[in-house]
Amino acid sequence: MIRRFLSYSIDAGVPHRSLMVAVVVGSILNLINQGDAIFGGGTISWSKIGLTFLVPYCVATFGAVSYRIRQERVVPASARPCPEQP
């Protein structure tokens, strides 16, 4: 189960989509949480900035992977369309 979760988390565009979510959501949350420090010359907490981008990335990745695993349970492998061969 863990091996499949990790495999899906780096497959089929999941990292790119999760990164886009992290950039948008992380930027908004950083402005909300540390806007006064960023624009007012206060002390910026770099660990908080990192976590504010990491959490949305993890949530988006978890959502995408759990959806894919759920789809495997609902739709049997024999009923899924075969991927096109190049």
mmCIF file as gemmi writes it, N, C-alpha and C atoms, coordinates in Angstrom:
data_model
loop_
_atom_site.group_PDB
_atom_site.id
_atom_site.type_symbol
_atom_site.label_atom_id
_atom_site.label_alt_id
_atom_site.label_comp_id
_atom_site.label_asym_id
_atom_site.label_entity_id
_atom_site.label_seq_id
_atom_site.pdbx_PDB_ins_code
_atom_site.Cartn_x
_atom_site.Cartn_y
_atom_site.Cartn_z
_atom_site.occupancy
_atom_site.B_iso_or_equiv
_atom_site.pdbx_formal_charge
_atom_site.auth_seq_id
_atom_site.auth_asym_id
_atom_site.pdbx_PDB_model_num
ATOM 1 N N . MET Axp A 1 ? 0.824 -1.2 0 1 0 ? 1 A 1
ATOM 2 C CA . MET Axp A 1 ? 0 0 0 1 0 ? 1 A 1
ATOM 3 C C . MET Axp A 1 ? 0.867 1.263 0 1 0 ? 1 A 1
ATOM 4 N N . ILE Axp A 2 ? 1.877 1.299 0.861 1 0 ? 2 A 1
ATOM 5 C CA . ILE Axp A 2 ? 2.756 2.473 0.925 1 0 ? 2 A 1
ATOM 6 C C . ILE Axp A 2 ? 3.553 2.61 -0.366 1 0 ? 2 A 1
ATOM 7 N N . ARG Axp A 3 ? 4.026 1.482 -0.887 1 0 ? 3 A 1
ATOM 8 C CA . ARG Axp A 3 ? 4.787 1.51 -2.139 1 0 ? 3 A 1
ATOM 9 C C . ARG Axp A 3 ? 3.927 2.046 -3.283 1 0 ? 3 A 1
ATOM 10 N N . ARG Axp A 4 ? 2.651 1.626 -3.335 1 0 ? 4 A 1
ATOM 11 C CA . ARG Axp A 4 ? 1.743 2.099 -4.376 1 0 ? 4 A 1
ATOM 12 C C . ARG Axp A 4 ? 1.462 3.592 -4.187 1 0 ? 4 A 1
ATOM 13 N N . PHE Axp A 5 ? 1.266 4.026 -2.944 1 0 ? 5 A 1
ATOM 14 C CA . PHE Axp A 5 ? 1.033 5.438 -2.665 1 0 ? 5 A 1
ATOM 15 C C . PHE Axp A 5 ? 2.225 6.286 -3.135 1 0 ? 5 A 1
ATOM 16 N N . LEU Axp A 6 ? 3.427 5.845 -2.811 1 0 ? 6 A 1
ATOM 17 C CA . LEU Axp A 6 ? 4.619 6.594 -3.228 1 0 ? 6 A 1
ATOM 18 C C . LEU Axp A 6 ? 4.78 6.587 -4.74 1 0 ? 6 A 1
ATOM 19 N N . SER Axp A 7 ? 4.466 5.467 -5.357 1 0 ? 7 A 1
ATOM 20 C CA . SER Axp A 7 ? 4.558 5.375 -6.813 1 0 ? 7 A 1
ATOM 21 C C . SER Axp A 7 ? 3.594 6.344 -7.486 1 0 ? 7 A 1
ATOM 22 N N . TYR Axp A 8 ? 2.351 6.391 -6.996 1 0 ? 8 A 1
ATOM 23 C CA . TYR Axp A 8 ? 1.367 7.296 -7.573 1 0 ? 8 A 1
ATOM 24 C C . TYR Axp A 8 ? 1.709 8.761 -7.302 1 0 ? 8 A 1
ATOM 25 N N . SER Axp A 9 ? 2.382 9.032 -6.209 1 0 ? 9 A 1
ATOM 26 C CA . SER Axp A 9 ? 2.683 10.418 -5.864 1 0 ? 9 A 1
ATOM 27 C C . SER Axp A 9 ? 3.725 11.044 -6.791 1 0 ? 9 A 1
ATOM 28 N N . ILE Axp A 10 ? 4.452 10.235 -7.55 1 0 ? 10 A 1
ATOM 29 C CA . ILE Axp A 10 ? 5.429 10.774 -8.498 1 0 ? 10 A 1
ATOM 30 C C . ILE Axp A 10 ? 5.062 10.446 -9.938 1 0 ? 10 A 1
ATOM 31 N N . ASP Axp A 11 ? 3.821 10.005 -10.15 1 0 ? 11 A 1
ATOM 32 C CA . ASP Axp A 11 ? 3.396 9.542 -11.467 1 0 ? 11 A 1
ATOM 33 C C . ASP Axp A 11 ? 2.249 10.393 -12.006 1 0 ? 11 A 1
ATOM 34 N N . ALA Axp A 12 ? 2.127 10.422 -13.315 1 0 ? 12 A 1
ATOM 35 C CA . ALA Axp A 12 ? 0.957 10.959 -14.023 1 0 ? 12 A 1
ATOM 36 C C . ALA Axp A 12 ? 0.644 12.42 -13.704 1 0 ? 12 A 1
ATOM 37 N N . GLY Axp A 13 ? 1.64 13.257 -13.606 1 0 ? 13 A 1
ATOM 38 C CA . GLY Axp A 13 ? 1.416 14.684 -13.428 1 0 ? 13 A 1
ATOM 39 C C . GLY Axp A 13 ? 1.057 15.129 -12.027 1 0 ? 13 A 1
ATOM 40 N N . VAL Axp A 14 ? 1.039 14.226 -11.079 1 0 ? 14 A 1
ATOM 41 C CA . VAL Axp A 14 ? 0.675 14.588 -9.705 1 0 ? 14 A 1
ATOM 42 C C . VAL Axp A 14 ? 1.65 15.625 -9.132 1 0 ? 14 A 1
ATOM 43 N N . PRO Axp A 15 ? 2.969 15.44 -9.266 1 0 ? 15 A 1
ATOM 44 C CA . PRO Axp A 15 ? 3.88 16.449 -8.702 1 0 ? 15 A 1
ATOM 45 C C . PRO Axp A 15 ? 3.675 17.847 -9.298 1 0 ? 15 A 1
ATOM 46 N N . HIS Axp A 16 ? 3.426 17.921 -10.584 1 0 ? 16 A 1
ATOM 47 C CA . HIS Axp A 16 ? 3.234 19.232 -11.223 1 0 ? 16 A 1
ATOM 48 C C . HIS Axp A 16 ? 1.973 19.913 -10.713 1 0 ? 16 A 1
ATOM 49 N N . ARG Axp A 17 ? 0.881 19.177 -10.65 1 0 ? 17 A 1
ATOM 50 C CA . ARG Axp A 17 ? -0.368 19.758 -10.154 1 0 ? 17 A 1
ATOM 51 C C . ARG Axp A 17 ? -0.244 20.152 -8.684 1 0 ? 17 A 1
ATOM 52 N N . SER Axp A 18 ? 0.391 19.3 -7.91 1 0 ? 18 A 1
ATOM 53 C CA . SER Axp A 18 ? 0.563 19.608 -6.486 1 0 ? 18 A 1
ATOM 54 C C . SER Axp A 18 ? 1.445 20.836 -6.295 1 0 ? 18 A 1
ATOM 55 N N . LEU Axp A 19 ? 2.456 20.975 -7.128 1 0 ? 19 A 1
ATOM 56 C CA . LEU Axp A 19 ? 3.328 22.141 -7.053 1 0 ? 19 A 1
ATOM 57 C C . LEU Axp A 19 ? 2.561 23.417 -7.394 1 0 ? 19 A 1
ATOM 58 N N . MET Axp A 20 ? 1.708 23.357 -8.396 1 0 ? 20 A 1
ATOM 59 C CA . MET Axp A 20 ? 0.919 24.537 -8.756 1 0 ? 20 A 1
ATOM 60 C C . MET Axp A 20 ? -0.026 24.923 -7.617 1 0 ? 20 A 1
ATOM 61 N N . VAL Axp A 21 ? -0.641 23.934 -6.99 1 0 ? 21 A 1
ATOM 62 C CA . VAL Axp A 21 ? -1.511 24.208 -5.836 1 0 ? 21 A 1
ATOM 63 C C . VAL Axp A 21 ? -0.694 24.826 -4.71 1 0 ? 21 A 1
ATOM 64 N N . ALA Axp A 22 ? 0.49 24.268 -4.45 1 0 ? 22 A 1
ATOM 65 C CA . ALA Axp A 22 ? 1.335 24.776 -3.361 1 0 ? 22 A 1
ATOM 66 C C . ALA Axp A 22 ? 1.768 26.211 -3.612 1 0 ? 22 A 1
ATOM 67 N N . VAL Axp A 23 ? 2.081 26.545 -4.845 1 0 ? 23 A 1
ATOM 68 C CA . VAL Axp A 23 ? 2.515 27.91 -5.152 1 0 ? 23 A 1
ATOM 69 C C . VAL Axp A 23 ? 1.371 28.9 -4.926 1 0 ? 23 A 1
ATOM 70 N N . VAL Axp A 24 ? 0.195 28.573 -5.434 1 0 ? 24 A 1
ATOM 71 C CA . VAL Axp A 24 ? -0.939 29.493 -5.305 1 0 ? 24 A 1
ATOM 72 C C . VAL Axp A 24 ? -1.394 29.593 -3.848 1 0 ? 24 A 1
ATOM 73 N N . VAL Axp A 25 ? -1.707 28.447 -3.247 1 0 ? 25 A 1
ATOM 74 C CA . VAL Axp A 25 ? -2.233 28.454 -1.883 1 0 ? 25 A 1
ATOM 75 C C . VAL Axp A 25 ? -1.168 28.925 -0.894 1 0 ? 25 A 1
ATOM 76 N N . GLY Axp A 26 ? 0.068 28.464 -1.067 1 0 ? 26 A 1
ATOM 77 C CA . GLY Axp A 26 ? 1.152 28.877 -0.176 1 0 ? 26 A 1
ATOM 78 C C . GLY Axp A 26 ? 1.408 30.374 -0.226 1 0 ? 26 A 1
ATOM 79 N N . SER Axp A 27 ? 1.34 30.948 -1.417 1 0 ? 27 A 1
ATOM 80 C CA . SER Axp A 27 ? 1.539 32.4 -1.545 1 0 ? 27 A 1
ATOM 81 C C . SER Axp A 27 ? 0.45 33.179 -0.828 1 0 ? 27 A 1
ATOM 82 N N . ILE Axp A 28 ? -0.787 32.75 -1.021 1 0 ? 28 A 1
ATOM 83 C CA . ILE Axp A 28 ? -1.909 33.424 -0.358 1 0 ? 28 A 1
ATOM 84 C C . ILE Axp A 28 ? -1.779 33.31 1.159 1 0 ? 28 A 1
ATOM 85 N N . LEU Axp A 29 ? -1.49 32.097 1.639 1 0 ? 29 A 1
ATOM 86 C CA . LEU Axp A 29 ? -1.368 31.91 3.091 1 0 ? 29 A 1
ATOM 87 C C . LEU Axp A 29 ? -0.187 32.682 3.669 1 0 ? 29 A 1
ATOM 88 N N . ASN Axp A 30 ? 0.914 32.754 2.932 1 0 ? 30 A 1
ATOM 89 C CA . ASN Axp A 30 ? 2.051 33.533 3.427 1 0 ? 30 A 1
ATOM 90 C C . ASN Axp A 30 ? 1.713 35.015 3.518 1 0 ? 30 A 1
ATOM 91 N N . LEU Axp A 31 ? 0.969 35.517 2.543 1 0 ? 31 A 1
ATOM 92 C CA . LEU Axp A 31 ? 0.566 36.924 2.616 1 0 ? 31 A 1
ATOM 93 C C . LEU Axp A 31 ? -0.359 37.17 3.799 1 0 ? 31 A 1
ATOM 94 N N . ILE Axp A 32 ? -1.243 36.212 4.059 1 0 ? 32 A 1
ATOM 95 C CA . ILE Axp A 32 ? -2.143 36.36 5.204 1 0 ? 32 A 1
ATOM 96 C C . ILE Axp A 32 ? -1.365 36.279 6.518 1 0 ? 32 A 1
ATOM 97 N N . ASN Axp A 33 ? -0.51 35.278 6.63 1 0 ? 33 A 1
ATOM 98 C CA . ASN Axp A 33 ? 0.166 35.02 7.903 1 0 ? 33 A 1
ATOM 99 C C . ASN Axp A 33 ? 1.354 35.934 8.183 1 0 ? 33 A 1
ATOM 100 N N . GLN Axp A 34 ? 2.087 36.321 7.141 1 0 ? 34 A 1
ATOM 101 C CA . GLN Axp A 34 ? 3.302 37.103 7.374 1 0 ? 34 A 1
ATOM 102 C C . GLN Axp A 34 ? 3.352 38.372 6.539 1 0 ? 34 A 1
ATOM 103 N N . GLY Axp A 35 ? 2.213 38.799 6.065 1 0 ? 35 A 1
ATOM 104 C CA . GLY Axp A 35 ? 2.173 40.005 5.234 1 0 ? 35 A 1
ATOM 105 C C . GLY Axp A 35 ? 2.751 41.223 5.923 1 0 ? 35 A 1
ATOM 106 N N . ASP Axp A 36 ? 2.463 41.361 7.206 1 0 ? 36 A 1
ATOM 107 C CA . ASP Axp A 36 ? 2.986 42.517 7.934 1 0 ? 36 A 1
ATOM 108 C C . ASP Axp A 36 ? 4.508 42.462 8.035 1 0 ? 36 A 1
ATOM 109 N N . ALA Axp A 37 ? 5.066 41.285 8.206 1 0 ? 37 A 1
ATOM 110 C CA . ALA Axp A 37 ? 6.526 41.156 8.286 1 0 ? 37 A 1
ATOM 111 C C . ALA Axp A 37 ? 7.168 41.363 6.919 1 0 ? 37 A 1
ATOM 112 N N . ILE Axp A 38 ? 6.518 40.862 5.872 1 0 ? 38 A 1
ATOM 113 C CA . ILE Axp A 38 ? 7.07 40.98 4.522 1 0 ? 38 A 1
ATOM 114 C C . ILE Axp A 38 ? 7.039 42.435 4.058 1 0 ? 38 A 1
ATOM 115 N N . PHE Axp A 39 ? 5.912 43.097 4.24 1 0 ? 39 A 1
ATOM 116 C CA . PHE Axp A 39 ? 5.772 44.467 3.739 1 0 ? 39 A 1
ATOM 117 C C . PHE Axp A 39 ? 6.141 45.533 4.763 1 0 ? 39 A 1
ATOM 118 N N . GLY Axp A 40 ? 6.144 45.164 6.035 1 0 ? 40 A 1
ATOM 119 C CA . GLY Axp A 40 ? 6.42 46.15 7.075 1 0 ? 40 A 1
ATOM 120 C C . GLY Axp A 40 ? 7.843 46.11 7.604 1 0 ? 40 A 1
ATOM 121 N N . GLY Axp A 41 ? 8.665 45.238 7.057 1 0 ? 41 A 1
ATOM 122 C CA . GLY Axp A 41 ? 10.05 45.179 7.489 1 0 ? 41 A 1
ATOM 123 C C . GLY Axp A 41 ? 10.263 44.42 8.774 1 0 ? 41 A 1
ATOM 124 N N . GLY Axp A 42 ? 9.31 43.598 9.15 1 0 ? 42 A 1
ATOM 125 C CA . GLY Axp A 42 ? 9.453 42.806 10.371 1 0 ? 42 A 1
ATOM 126 C C . GLY Axp A 42 ? 10.314 41.574 10.139 1 0 ? 42 A 1
ATOM 127 N N . THR Axp A 43 ? 10.402 40.751 11.144 1 0 ? 43 A 1
ATOM 128 C CA . THR Axp A 43 ? 11.187 39.53 11.059 1 0 ? 43 A 1
ATOM 129 C C . THR Axp A 43 ? 10.384 38.441 10.359 1 0 ? 43 A 1
ATOM 130 N N . ILE Axp A 44 ? 10.971 37.862 9.339 1 0 ? 44 A 1
ATOM 131 C CA . ILE Axp A 44 ? 10.318 36.81 8.565 1 0 ? 44 A 1
ATOM 132 C C . ILE Axp A 44 ? 10.765 35.456 9.106 1 0 ? 44 A 1
ATOM 133 N N . SER Axp A 45 ? 9.812 34.586 9.336 1 0 ? 45 A 1
ATOM 134 C CA . SER Axp A 45 ? 10.101 33.228 9.79 1 0 ? 45 A 1
ATOM 135 C C . SER Axp A 45 ? 10.196 32.312 8.567 1 0 ? 45 A 1
ATOM 136 N N . TRP Axp A 46 ? 11.417 31.971 8.185 1 0 ? 46 A 1
ATOM 137 C CA . TRP Axp A 46 ? 11.63 31.175 6.971 1 0 ? 46 A 1
ATOM 138 C C . TRP Axp A 46 ? 11.105 29.755 7.13 1 0 ? 46 A 1
ATOM 139 N N . SER Axp A 47 ? 11.129 29.235 8.34 1 0 ? 47 A 1
ATOM 140 C CA . SER Axp A 47 ? 10.579 27.889 8.541 1 0 ? 47 A 1
ATOM 141 C C . SER Axp A 47 ? 9.068 27.888 8.322 1 0 ? 47 A 1
ATOM 142 N N . LYS Axp A 48 ? 8.399 28.951 8.755 1 0 ? 48 A 1
ATOM 143 C CA . LYS Axp A 48 ? 6.958 29.061 8.522 1 0 ? 48 A 1
ATOM 144 C C . LYS Axp A 48 ? 6.651 29.213 7.037 1 0 ? 48 A 1
ATOM 145 N N . ILE Axp A 49 ? 7.487 29.933 6.329 1 0 ? 49 A 1
ATOM 146 C CA . ILE Axp A 49 ? 7.286 30.078 4.883 1 0 ? 49 A 1
ATOM 147 C C . ILE Axp A 49 ? 7.407 28.721 4.203 1 0 ? 49 A 1
ATOM 148 N N . GLY Axp A 50 ? 8.427 27.972 4.571 1 0 ? 50 A 1
ATOM 149 C CA . GLY Axp A 50 ? 8.605 26.642 3.98 1 0 ? 50 A 1
ATOM 150 C C . GLY Axp A 50 ? 7.437 25.723 4.268 1 0 ? 50 A 1
ATOM 151 N N . LEU Axp A 51 ? 6.986 25.712 5.508 1 0 ? 51 A 1
ATOM 152 C CA . LEU Axp A 51 ? 5.849 24.86 5.879 1 0 ? 51 A 1
ATOM 153 C C . LEU Axp A 51 ? 4.558 25.305 5.206 1 0 ? 51 A 1
ATOM 154 N N . THR Axp A 52 ? 4.421 26.6 4.99 1 0 ? 52 A 1
ATOM 155 C CA . THR Axp A 52 ? 3.211 27.115 4.37 1 0 ? 52 A 1
ATOM 156 C C . THR Axp A 52 ? 3.107 26.679 2.915 1 0 ? 52 A 1
ATOM 157 N N . PHE Axp A 53 ? 4.225 26.38 2.273 1 0 ? 53 A 1
ATOM 158 C CA . PHE Axp A 53 ? 4.201 25.823 0.921 1 0 ? 53 A 1
ATOM 159 C C . PHE Axp A 53 ? 4.152 24.295 0.949 1 0 ? 53 A 1
ATOM 160 N N . LEU Axp A 54 ? 4.778 23.697 1.938 1 0 ? 54 A 1
ATOM 161 C CA . LEU Axp A 54 ? 4.835 22.236 2.01 1 0 ? 54 A 1
ATOM 162 C C . LEU Axp A 54 ? 3.477 21.614 2.322 1 0 ? 54 A 1
ATOM 163 N N . VAL Axp A 55 ? 2.729 22.219 3.206 1 0 ? 55 A 1
ATOM 164 C CA . VAL Axp A 55 ? 1.437 21.641 3.613 1 0 ? 55 A 1
ATOM 165 C C . VAL Axp A 55 ? 0.458 21.563 2.437 1 0 ? 55 A 1
ATOM 166 N N . PRO Axp A 56 ? 0.24 22.618 1.648 1 0 ? 56 A 1
ATOM 167 C CA . PRO Axp A 56 ? -0.667 22.473 0.502 1 0 ? 56 A 1
ATOM 168 C C . PRO Axp A 56 ? -0.167 21.45 -0.521 1 0 ? 56 A 1
ATOM 169 N N . TYR Axp A 57 ? 1.149 21.343 -0.686 1 0 ? 57 A 1
ATOM 170 C CA . TYR Axp A 57 ? 1.699 20.34 -1.601 1 0 ? 57 A 1
ATOM 171 C C . TYR Axp A 57 ? 1.329 18.937 -1.124 1 0 ? 57 A 1
ATOM 172 N N . CYS Axp A 58 ? 1.516 18.682 0.149 1 0 ? 58 A 1
ATOM 173 C CA . CYS Axp A 58 ? 1.196 17.362 0.705 1 0 ? 58 A 1
ATOM 174 C C . CYS Axp A 58 ? -0.295 17.067 0.631 1 0 ? 58 A 1
ATOM 175 N N . VAL Axp A 59 ? -1.12 18.055 0.91 1 0 ? 59 A 1
ATOM 176 C CA . VAL Axp A 59 ? -2.572 17.855 0.863 1 0 ? 59 A 1
ATOM 177 C C . VAL Axp A 59 ? -3.025 17.569 -0.568 1 0 ? 59 A 1
ATOM 178 N N . ALA Axp A 60 ? -2.525 18.322 -1.53 1 0 ? 60 A 1
ATOM 179 C CA . ALA Axp A 60 ? -2.909 18.095 -2.928 1 0 ? 60 A 1
ATOM 180 C C . ALA Axp A 60 ? -2.439 16.727 -3.412 1 0 ? 60 A 1
ATOM 181 N N . THR Axp A 61 ? -1.226 16.34 -3.037 1 0 ? 61 A 1
ATOM 182 C CA . THR Axp A 61 ? -0.706 15.033 -3.428 1 0 ? 61 A 1
ATOM 183 C C . THR Axp A 61 ? -1.531 13.92 -2.8 1 0 ? 61 A 1
ATOM 184 N N . PHE Axp A 62 ? -1.831 14.052 -1.519 1 0 ? 62 A 1
ATOM 185 C CA . PHE Axp A 62 ? -2.638 13.04 -0.841 1 0 ? 62 A 1
ATOM 186 C C . PHE Axp A 62 ? -4.012 12.912 -1.494 1 0 ? 62 A 1
ATOM 187 N N . GLY Axp A 63 ? -4.625 14.03 -1.833 1 0 ? 63 A 1
ATOM 188 C CA . GLY Axp A 63 ? -5.942 13.998 -2.471 1 0 ? 63 A 1
ATOM 189 C C . GLY Axp A 63 ? -5.901 13.301 -3.818 1 0 ? 63 A 1
ATOM 190 N N . ALA Axp A 64 ? -4.901 13.612 -4.625 1 0 ? 64 A 1
ATOM 191 C CA . ALA Axp A 64 ? -4.799 13.001 -5.951 1 0 ? 64 A 1
ATOM 192 C C . ALA Axp A 64 ? -4.53 11.502 -5.865 1 0 ? 64 A 1
ATOM 193 N N . VAL Axp A 65 ? -3.634 11.121 -4.983 1 0 ? 65 A 1
ATOM 194 C CA . VAL Axp A 65 ? -3.277 9.706 -4.852 1 0 ? 65 A 1
ATOM 195 C C . VAL Axp A 65 ? -4.421 8.912 -4.244 1 0 ? 65 A 1
ATOM 196 N N . SER Axp A 66 ? -5.067 9.451 -3.232 1 0 ? 66 A 1
ATOM 197 C CA . SER Axp A 66 ? -6.172 8.718 -2.623 1 0 ? 66 A 1
ATOM 198 C C . SER Axp A 66 ? -7.331 8.568 -3.601 1 0 ? 66 A 1
ATOM 199 N N . TYR Axp A 67 ? -7.556 9.564 -4.45 1 0 ? 67 A 1
ATOM 200 C CA . TYR Axp A 67 ? -8.59 9.453 -5.482 1 0 ? 67 A 1
ATOM 201 C C . TYR Axp A 67 ? -8.243 8.328 -6.456 1 0 ? 67 A 1
ATOM 202 N N . ARG Axp A 68 ? -6.997 8.281 -6.86 1 0 ? 68 A 1
ATOM 203 C CA . ARG Axp A 68 ? -6.582 7.238 -7.804 1 0 ? 68 A 1
ATOM 204 C C . ARG Axp A 68 ? -6.708 5.841 -7.191 1 0 ? 68 A 1
ATOM 205 N N . ILE Axp A 69 ? -6.322 5.692 -5.946 1 0 ? 69 A 1
ATOM 206 C CA . ILE Axp A 69 ? -6.455 4.401 -5.267 1 0 ? 69 A 1
ATOM 207 C C . ILE Axp A 69 ? -7.932 4.035 -5.125 1 0 ? 69 A 1
ATOM 208 N N . ARG Axp A 70 ? -8.752 5.012 -4.81 1 0 ? 70 A 1
ATOM 209 C CA . ARG Axp A 70 ? -10.194 4.766 -4.686 1 0 ? 70 A 1
ATOM 210 C C . ARG Axp A 70 ? -10.783 4.329 -6.022 1 0 ? 70 A 1
ATOM 211 N N . GLN Axp A 71 ? -10.352 4.951 -7.112 1 0 ? 71 A 1
ATOM 212 C CA . GLN Axp A 71 ? -10.842 4.573 -8.431 1 0 ? 71 A 1
ATOM 213 C C . GLN Axp A 71 ? -10.471 3.136 -8.773 1 0 ? 71 A 1
ATOM 214 N N . GLU Axp A 72 ? -9.32 2.692 -8.323 1 0 ? 72 A 1
ATOM 215 C CA . GLU Axp A 72 ? -8.925 1.301 -8.567 1 0 ? 72 A 1
ATOM 216 C C . GLU Axp A 72 ? -9.879 0.335 -7.874 1 0 ? 72 A 1
ATOM 217 N N . ARG Axp A 73 ? -10.346 0.709 -6.707 1 0 ? 73 A 1
ATOM 218 C CA . ARG Axp A 73 ? -11.27 -0.157 -5.969 1 0 ? 73 A 1
ATOM 219 C C . ARG Axp A 73 ? -12.649 -0.171 -6.614 1 0 ? 73 A 1
ATOM 220 N N . VAL Axp A 74 ? -13.075 0.988 -7.132 1 0 ? 74 A 1
ATOM 221 C CA . VAL Axp A 74 ? -14.412 1.103 -7.697 1 0 ? 74 A 1
ATOM 222 C C . VAL Axp A 74 ? -14.475 0.505 -9.094 1 0 ? 74 A 1
ATOM 223 N N . VAL Axp A 75 ? -13.498 0.806 -9.93 1 0 ? 75 A 1
ATOM 224 C CA . VAL Axp A 75 ? -13.477 0.324 -11.307 1 0 ? 75 A 1
ATOM 225 C C . VAL Axp A 75 ? -12.469 -0.805 -11.401 1 0 ? 75 A 1
ATOM 226 N N . PRO Axp A 76 ? -12.92 -2.027 -11.701 1 0 ? 76 A 1
ATOM 227 C CA . PRO Axp A 76 ? -11.987 -3.137 -11.806 1 0 ? 76 A 1
ATOM 228 C C . PRO Axp A 76 ? -10.98 -2.91 -12.932 1 0 ? 76 A 1
ATOM 229 N N . ALA Axp A 77 ? -9.802 -3.486 -12.788 1 0 ? 77 A 1
ATOM 230 C CA . ALA Axp A 77 ? -8.724 -3.304 -13.776 1 0 ? 77 A 1
ATOM 231 C C . ALA Axp A 77 ? -9.178 -3.751 -15.156 1 0 ? 77 A 1
ATOM 232 N N . SER Axp A 78 ? -9.993 -4.786 -15.26 1 0 ? 78 A 1
ATOM 233 C CA . SER Axp A 78 ? -10.431 -5.273 -16.576 1 0 ? 78 A 1
ATOM 234 C C . SER Axp A 78 ? -11.355 -4.291 -17.273 1 0 ? 78 A 1
ATOM 235 N N . ALA Axp A 79 ? -12.013 -3.407 -16.519 1 0 ? 79 A 1
ATOM 236 C CA . ALA Axp A 79 ? -12.947 -2.447 -17.118 1 0 ? 79 A 1
ATOM 237 C C . ALA Axp A 79 ? -12.279 -1.126 -17.47 1 0 ? 79 A 1
ATOM 238 N N . ARG Axp A 80 ? -11.047 -0.908 -16.993 1 0 ? 80 A 1
ATOM 239 C CA . ARG Axp A 80 ? -10.346 0.332 -17.285 1 0 ? 80 A 1
ATOM 240 C C . ARG Axp A 80 ? -9.822 0.315 -18.71 1 0 ? 80 A 1
ATOM 241 N N . PRO Axp A 81 ? -9.856 1.461 -19.401 1 0 ? 81 A 1
ATOM 242 C CA . PRO Axp A 81 ? -9.286 1.494 -20.75 1 0 ? 81 A 1
ATOM 243 C C . PRO Axp A 81 ? -7.775 1.299 -20.705 1 0 ? 81 A 1
ATOM 244 N N . CYS Axp A 82 ? -7.264 0.629 -21.698 1 0 ? 82 A 1
ATOM 245 C CA . CYS Axp A 82 ? -5.813 0.407 -21.796 1 0 ? 82 A 1
ATOM 246 C C . CYS Axp A 82 ? -5.15 1.696 -22.242 1 0 ? 82 A 1
ATOM 247 N N . PRO Axp A 83 ? -3.998 2.027 -21.664 1 0 ? 83 A 1
ATOM 248 C CA . PRO Axp A 83 ? -3.283 3.228 -22.131 1 0 ? 83 A 1
ATOM 249 C C . PRO Axp A 83 ? -2.755 2.979 -23.532 1 0 ? 83 A 1
ATOM 250 N N . GLU Axp A 84 ? -2.762 4.038 -24.31 1 0 ? 84 A 1
ATOM 251 C CA . GLU Axp A 84 ? -2.279 3.912 -25.687 1 0 ? 84 A 1
ATOM 252 C C . GLU Axp A 84 ? -0.777 3.718 -25.696 1 0 ? 84 A 1
ATOM 253 N N . GLN Axp A 85 ? -0.343 2.826 -26.543 1 0 ? 85 A 1
ATOM 254 C CA . GLN Axp A 85 ? 1.083 2.572 -26.688 1 0 ? 85 A 1
ATOM 255 C C . GLN Axp A 85 ? 1.659 3.544 -27.7 1 0 ? 85 A 1
ATOM 256 N N . PRO Axp A 86 ? 2.853 4.091 -27.434 1 0 ? 86 A 1
ATOM 257 C CA . PRO Axp A 86 ? 3.452 5.061 -28.375 1 0 ? 86 A 1
ATOM 258 C C . PRO Axp A 86 ? 3.896 4.396 -29.654 1 0 ? 86 A 1
